[in-house]
Amino acid sequence: MISIFCKNNGVTREFPEGTSLLEMLPSFDFNQPYPIVSARVNNVSQGLKYKAYNSKDVEYVDCTNPSGARVYCRSLCFLLSKAAQDVLPKSRIYMEHPISGGYFCNFVKKGGEALTEADVVAIRKRMKELVEEDLPFHRFEAKVEDAVKTFKEMGYDDKVKLLETSGQAYTDYYTLGDSADYYYGRLVPSTGYLKVWALDHYNGGMLLRTPDAENPARPTQLFPQPKTFEVFSENLRWNIIMGLTNVGDVNHACLNGRASELIQVSEALQEKKIVQIAEEITRRAQQESDPLKIVLITGPSSSGKTTFCRRLSIQLKACGIRPISFSTDDYFVNRVETPKLPDGSYDFDNFDTVDHDALQADLVKLLAGETVDVPEFNFKTGIREYNGKKLKLRSGSVLLLEGIHALNPRLTDQIPESVKFRIFISTLTSISLDNHNWVPTSDNRLLRRIVRDYNKGAFTARETIAQWPNVRAAESKWINPYQENADMMFNSAYLIEFAVLRNHAEPILSSVPQDCPEYAEAHRLLKFIHYFTPVPDKEIPPTSLLREFVGGSLYV
């Protein structure tokens, strides 16, 4: 017999060796408002079919937990892929990126015809039939060479390339009926678990909507994001031109000595975009009627705002514009007046953390040509100080206002729309592990933040991971709702940055102790970055946006 401690209710039960988590679940009486979809065993995500042969700590999770949501989402992708193959044999489906409250899936029919509404209705119907049939997902462990052979026979070259460059001896894959597929994490036990989802005909492909994180009994709501979709599509088009549509392609390119070329091209693409933004700002700033006077810049955590602002300033100067940098951080209310979260800690991301009345009053004066005494926030004392710093907006100058609330309409509602230019910056990652496994955009930023925090001695990886849920919640509330307001979007994702970050993140993530909850995320990220062939950062220039996180930046 083995002892299993259930973290959900603090109860220990005895079970025979080899009992699965699913078989154990009825023995633990705890509140389950939503269906259990997976579990964490000794702080490592596992499927419910996992069998325990030694005493363990177990925490069951539903779709309100990010770990459970990922398991459900992967399983749903396999369900969609299976249904699509049943309805349209020899077609190809590509799970590309998150958008509009769901995940965009490109679709290539056998004859190259466009995907129709009728096709989507048929696929949706087949998915519902598979859910009703409650088919099991079967997991198999095999030598990588055998898995490669299996996928090669199926024509899945994307999975072949990924596994060939993974450096692993063994891997696992899944089957659903007569279909086989590869996923880099666990799945639910059977299709009967997948009752909540929606599938829409969207932008020539499909939008797969998964359970809402706050209420998993319903799918996420669809909302339009045309500008964000175009940024993803633009980057993907370039990847296809370069023949780099997935991580296996990038790994092969690096192994064949093309890493230096990819670094240079990535830098050139980002600089080209910054130049385009600077030229558009210049054009509008120099027009006779309602010239542009203020550039509002925002983006979520670790998107690279600092380096982007410095590089944009340089390009504006090259265009004959004198930029004046201005930060919302200097208008923080005094620490004692900062809003608090329900647990009593300071809510530094709240809109009312900034004295927006004082900030906007100064902006109005500056735009009117007045000289303004501007504050500097002392982060050590937590007090806004006036130290004699003065600003005046002269002819040929524009204000660059950077901050997480810069695109919030309430921050500048007294300033005419005609003089504003809005920029949203984020890591809109467009490379995928393979055709059915996308790279989450938030993972990009989390890895950056872990490396930067550790290198600066600010936080350990464990502390950064612990803070991340609050960071993400704040982004969803205060930043993401306004990104479509942007005049321009800048994608700060770097084609081979995971390959570069691997060298930095691996030892940092390995330091997270296994006996803490944050180990689950550290373990997942470690497994994830191992898919990337490591690339040294010696050829990353000091002006690179990536240097803001790995060190050696000219600007930070």
Beta strands, then each sheet from edge to edge (+ up, - down):
strand 1: 2-6
strand 2: 11-15
strand 3: 19-20
strand 4: 38-41
strand 5: 44-46
strand 6: 51-52
strand 7: 56-61
strand 8: 92-99
strand 9: 102-108
strand 10: 137-143
strand 11: 170-176
strand 12: 179-181
strand 13: 198-202
strand 14: 205-209
strand 15: 294-298
strand 16: 322-327
strand 17: 372-373
strand 18: 376-378
strand 19: 383-385
strand 20: 390-391
strand 21: 397-402
strand 22: 420-426
strand 23: 432-434
strand 24: 437-438
strand 25: 488-491
sheet 1: 2+ 1- 7- 4+ 5-
sheet 2: 3+ 6-
sheet 3: 8+ 9- 14+ 13-
sheet 4: 10+ 11- 12+
sheet 5: 16+ 21+ 15+ 22+ 25+
sheet 6: 17+ 20-
sheet 7: 18+ 19-
sheet 8: 23+ 24-
end
